Amino acid sequence: MKKRVIAIVLRSHPLANMGGAPFQAGIIADQLATRTDHSVCYLANRTPAESHGLSYDVKQISDPKHWLYKKSLIFDYFNLMSALSELNPDIIYQNALTAHTGYCAFYAKRHKKQFIYHVASDYDLMPGEFFATSWPMKILESIEKRLARYAIGNADNILVQTNKQRDLLLKNFGREECTVFQNILPSPEESTNHNALPIRIIWVANLKPVKQPELFVQLAEDLSARKDIEFVMIGRPGLQMGYQTLLDRAKKIENFHFLGEQNVSRVNYEISRSHILVNTSLTEGYSNTYVQAWQRGVPVVSLYADIDGLLKDQKLGMLGESYAGLKEAVSKLIENSGLREEIGRRAADYTEKNNSLRSVEKLIALLR
């Protein structure tokens, strides 16, 4: 009997360009390939040079270096339609808002295939919010938003990461039916005795405006008199966005270390040896780095981004709500090892119950 085919569609594969959505999609692709009798193929523009022994196939949609596709995935219509036609999938899973979202919905409806859309951030469900700064890019982004509205109206299944996203889906798109699917990650292979290590504060994200990396550098500057504390920043530099000046400024801080972009194993290692994860983003979806920290007993201190009250209400960390509040929360945790341990134990217990690979069964149950 021929295996049913699942197409996973994103701009990037995690081995080619790490980000929250590709990271999660890669885990889901592996789980679907190893825990179901389906054949899985990951379609992306940015793909790894080699398969690296993956449990599923990877195929390139189009050349990510081509000037046209670098501007917007709106121009990727014919390439994606060709890739999907060649693969002829029975099920299409697409993660994160791009033009691919609408194109996958169109293909699925036309060919009577199941389409599953996975929301990657609150922004995906905010049709009036734009990240683009120039008018040409705003026009392209608005077209992507229109495509997303079509996709949301025609998706067979929608996965949201949080209850907040479920509410945004209803408020902004009038769609009530969805499945809350929290991010899943492999459990840590070993535990770390944090008390045996010097205090370490870590920040993990790609350097871009929405992540506000300058606030973490400011935090390190403000606490630079504490020579017993180490600050670690991990992420793709984003030099094209003017972050070289910020990195030059960070180099002047004696106890600050910028490690650049790292693979998942290295990120997990660095988090495991840290005591506090700081998040300065304007907005997040269900942050993978929160889960990576919680799994390792590391409290999260966030400026604005909470996940369904897990920081403020469930006490898995602290919410600053202002830069002053962020600094105060970090300082409190630096001085109180007992509080760090209490939060860390609570966080590790939560992720074991809610974010383990076992939770993929909720997605498998939707496949038809």
C-alpha positions in Angstrom: 0.0 0.0 0.0 1.4 3.4 -1.0 2.2 5.7 1.9 0.3 8.9 2.2 2.5 12.0 1.8 2.8 15.0 4.1 4.4 18.2 2.8 5.9 20.5 5.4 6.2 24.0 3.8 8.3 26.9 5.2 10.7 29.5 4.0 13.6 27.8 5.8 14.8 24.4 7.1 16.3 24.7 10.6 19.6 23.2 9.4 19.9 26.0 6.8 18.5 29.0 8.7 17.5 28.6 12.4 14.5 30.4 13.7 11.5 29.6 16.0 9.1 28.3 13.3 11.7 26.2 11.4 13.0 24.8 14.7 9.5 23.7 15.6 8.6 22.4 12.1 11.8 20.3 12.0 10.8 18.6 15.2 7.3 18.0 13.9 8.6 16.7 10.6 10.8 14.2 12.4 8.0 13.1 14.7 5.5 12.6 11.9 8.1 10.6 9.9 9.0 8.3 12.8 5.6 8.0 14.6 3.3 7.6 11.6 3.2 5.6 8.4 3.3 8.7 6.3 6.1 9.8 4.0 7.2 13.3 5.0 8.9 15.9 2.7 10.1 19.3 4.0 9.8 21.9 1.2 11.7 25.2 1.8 13.7 27.9 0.0 16.6 27.7 2.4 17.7 24.1 2.6 20.8 22.3 4.0 23.5 21.2 1.6 23.2 17.6 2.9 20.4 15.6 4.5 22.4 15.1 7.7 20.7 11.7 8.2 17.2 13.2 8.6 14.2 10.8 8.9 12.4 12.7 6.1 13.2 14.2 2.6 14.1 17.8 2.0 13.5 19.6 -1.3 14.2 23.2 -2.3 11.3 25.3 -3.6 13.4 28.1 -5.2 16.8 29.8 -5.0 16.8 31.9 -1.8 19.6 34.0 -3.2 17.6 35.2 -6.2 16.9 38.9 -5.8 13.2 38.5 -6.5 12.5 35.8 -3.8 14.7 37.7 -1.3 12.3 40.6 -1.5 9.1 38.6 -0.9 7.7 35.1 -1.2 4.8 36.6 -3.1 6.9 36.0 -6.2 7.3 32.3 -5.3 3.9 31.2 -6.6 4.9 29.2 -9.6 7.9 27.6 -7.9 5.8 26.4 -5.0 2.9 25.2 -7.2 5.5 23.2 -9.2 7.0 21.7 -6.1 3.6 20.7 -4.7 2.5 19.2 -8.0 5.6 17.1 -8.3 5.3 15.9 -4.7 1.4 15.4 -4.9 1.0 15.5 -1.1 -2.2 14.2 0.6 -1.6 16.6 3.6 0.0 20.1 3.6 1.3 21.5 6.9 2.5 25.1 6.7 4.0 27.1 9.6 4.4 30.9 10.0 2.7 33.6 8.0 4.2 34.1 4.5 2.8 34.2 1.0 3.4 30.4 1.1 0.4 30.2 3.6 -2.1 31.4 1.0 -0.6 29.5 -1.9 -0.7 26.2 0.1 -4.3 26.8 1.0 -5.2 27.5 -2.7 -3.4 24.3 -3.8 -5.1 22.2 -1.1 -8.5 23.5 -1.9 -8.1 23.1 -5.7 -6.8 19.5 -5.4 -9.0 18.5 -2.4 -6.1 17.9 0.0 -6.0 18.5 3.7 -4.4 21.8 4.7 -3.1 22.5 8.3 -1.9 26.0 9.1 0.2 26.5 12.2 0.3 30.0 13.7 3.9 31.0 14.7 3.3 34.2 16.5 0.6 36.6 17.6 1.6 38.9 14.7 0.3 36.2 12.3 -3.2 37.0 13.5 -2.9 40.8 13.5 -3.9 41.9 10.0 -3.4 45.6 10.9 0.2 45.2 12.2 3.2 45.7 9.9 6.9 45.1 10.3 7.9 46.7 7.0 9.2 50.2 7.1 9.3 51.3 3.4 6.1 51.7 1.4 7.1 49.1 -1.3 7.7 46.5 1.4 4.5 47.5 3.2 2.5 46.8 0.0 4.1 43.4 -0.4 3.4 42.6 3.3 -0.2 43.7 2.9 -0.6 41.3 0.0 0.8 38.5 2.3 -1.8 39.5 4.9 -4.6 39.1 2.3 -3.2 35.7 1.3 -3.2 34.8 5.0 -6.9 35.8 5.4 -7.7 33.5 2.5 -5.7 30.7 4.1 -7.3 31.0 7.5 -10.8 31.0 5.9 -10.0 27.8 3.9 -7.7 25.8 6.2 -9.0 22.4 7.3 -7.3 22.7 10.6 -5.5 25.6 12.4 -3.0 25.1 15.2 -2.5 28.0 17.6 0.2 28.1 20.2 -1.8 29.9 23.0 -5.2 30.8 24.2 -4.4 34.4 23.3 -3.9 33.4 19.7 -7.2 31.4 19.8 -8.9 34.7 20.9 -7.2 36.7 18.2 -8.3 34.2 15.6 -11.9 34.6 16.6 -11.7 38.4 17.0 -9.8 39.3 13.8 -10.9 36.4 11.5 -14.2 35.2 12.9 -12.9 31.7 13.1 -13.6 29.7 16.3 -12.5 26.2 15.3 -8.8 25.6 16.1 -6.5 23.4 18.2 -4.2 24.8 20.9 -0.9 23.1 20.3 2.0 24.2 22.6 5.5 23.9 21.2 7.2 20.5 21.7 10.8 19.8 22.3 13.0 16.8 23.2 13.7 16.5 26.9 17.2 17.4 28.1 19.7 14.5 28.2 21.3 15.6 31.5 20.7 18.0 34.3 23.0 20.8 35.5 23.9 21.8 39.1 23.5 25.6 38.7 24.7 26.3 42.2 28.2 25.1 41.2 28.4 27.8 38.5 29.0 31.5 38.5 25.8 33.6 37.9 25.1 33.8 34.2 22.4 35.7 32.3 21.6 34.7 28.7 19.7 36.2 25.8 18.8 34.0 22.7 17.2 35.4 19.5 18.1 36.7 16.1 19.1 40.4 16.2 16.2 42.3 14.7 14.0 45.2 15.7 11.1 43.2 17.3 13.6 41.4 19.6 15.1 44.7 20.9 18.6 43.3 21.5 19.8 46.8 22.5 17.9 46.4 25.8 19.9 43.4 26.8 23.2 45.3 26.1 21.8 48.1 28.2 21.1 45.7 31.0 24.6 44.4 30.8 26.0 47.9 30.9 23.8 48.9 33.9 25.0 45.8 35.8 28.6 45.9 34.6 29.9 46.7 38.0 29.0 43.2 39.1 32.2 41.3 38.0 30.7 38.1 39.4 28.0 38.0 36.7 28.4 36.9 33.1 26.2 38.1 30.2 25.8 35.9 27.1 24.1 36.8 23.8 23.3 34.2 21.1 21.8 35.0 17.7 22.3 35.8 14.0 24.0 39.2 14.0 21.6 41.0 11.6 24.4 43.4 10.5 22.4 44.5 7.5 20.0 46.1 10.0 22.7 48.2 11.5 23.6 46.1 14.5 27.4 46.3 14.1 27.3 49.5 16.2 25.5 47.7 19.0 28.0 44.8 18.9 30.9 47.2 19.0 29.3 48.8 22.1 28.8 45.3 23.7 32.5 44.5 23.2 33.4 47.2 25.6 31.6 45.4 28.4 34.1 43.2 30.2 31.8 40.4 31.2 29.7 40.3 28.0 30.1 37.5 25.5 28.4 37.6 22.0 28.5 34.0 20.6 26.7 34.7 17.3 24.4 32.2 15.7 24.7 28.7 17.2 23.1 25.3 16.5 20.4 23.9 18.8 22.8 21.7 20.7 25.1 24.6 21.6 22.2 26.8 22.5 20.9 24.1 24.9 24.3 23.7 26.4 24.7 27.5 27.0 21.2 27.7 28.5 21.9 24.7 30.8 24.9 26.6 32.3 22.9 29.8 32.8 20.7 31.0 35.7 18.3 33.4 34.0 17.0 33.7 30.4 16.1 37.3 29.5 13.7 38.1 26.7 13.3 41.7 25.5 11.0 41.1 22.5 8.0 43.3 21.8 6.0 40.2 21.1 6.4 36.4 20.9 4.4 33.4 20.0 5.2 30.3 22.1 8.9 30.9 22.4 11.1 27.8 22.0 13.7 29.4 24.1 11.3 29.7 27.0 10.7 26.0 26.8 14.5 25.2 26.4 15.1 27.3 29.6 12.3 25.8 31.6 13.2 22.3 30.7 16.6 23.0 32.3 15.3 24.7 35.4 16.2 28.2 34.3 13.7 31.0 35.1 12.6 33.4 32.3 12.5 37.2 32.8 10.6 38.9 30.0 10.1 42.5 29.2 6.6 42.2 27.6 6.1 38.7 26.2 4.2 36.3 28.4 2.6 33.0 27.3 -0.9 32.7 28.5 0.2 34.0 31.9 2.8 31.3 32.5 5.3 33.9 33.8 2.9 36.1 35.8 0.2 33.6 36.9 1.9 30.2 36.8 5.2 31.7 38.3 7.5 30.2 35.7 9.5 33.4 35.7 8.9 37.1 36.0 7.3 39.8 33.7 9.0 43.2 33.8 6.4 45.2 31.8 9.0 48.0 31.6 12.8 48.2 31.3 12.9 49.3 35.0 10.8 46.3 35.9 12.9 43.9 33.9 16.1 45.1 35.6 14.5 44.9 39.0 13.3 41.3 38.3 16.8 40.2 37.1 18.5 41.8 40.1 16.0 40.0 42.4 16.8 36.6 40.9 20.6 37.3 40.9 20.4 37.8 44.7 17.9 35.0 45.6 19.2 31.5 44.7 16.3 29.9 46.6 13.7 31.7 44.4 15.6 30.7 41.2 15.5 27.1 42.3 11.9 27.2 43.2 10.9 28.7 39.9 13.2 26.3 38.0 11.6 23.2 39.6 8.1 24.5 38.8 9.1 25.3 35.2 10.7 21.9 34.6 7.6 20.1 36.0 5.4 22.2 33.7 7.3 21.4 30.5 7.4 17.7 31.3 3.6 17.7 31.4 2.9 20.0 28.5 5.9 20.3 26.0 7.3 16.8 25.6 7.4 15.0 22.3 4.4 13.0 23.5 2.2 16.0 22.7 2.6 15.4 19.0 -0.2 12.9 19.3 -2.6 15.9 19.3 -1.4 16.8 15.7 -1.4 13.2 14.6 -5.0 12.9 15.6 -5.9 15.6 13.1 -4.5 13.8 10.1 -7.0 12.3 7.8 
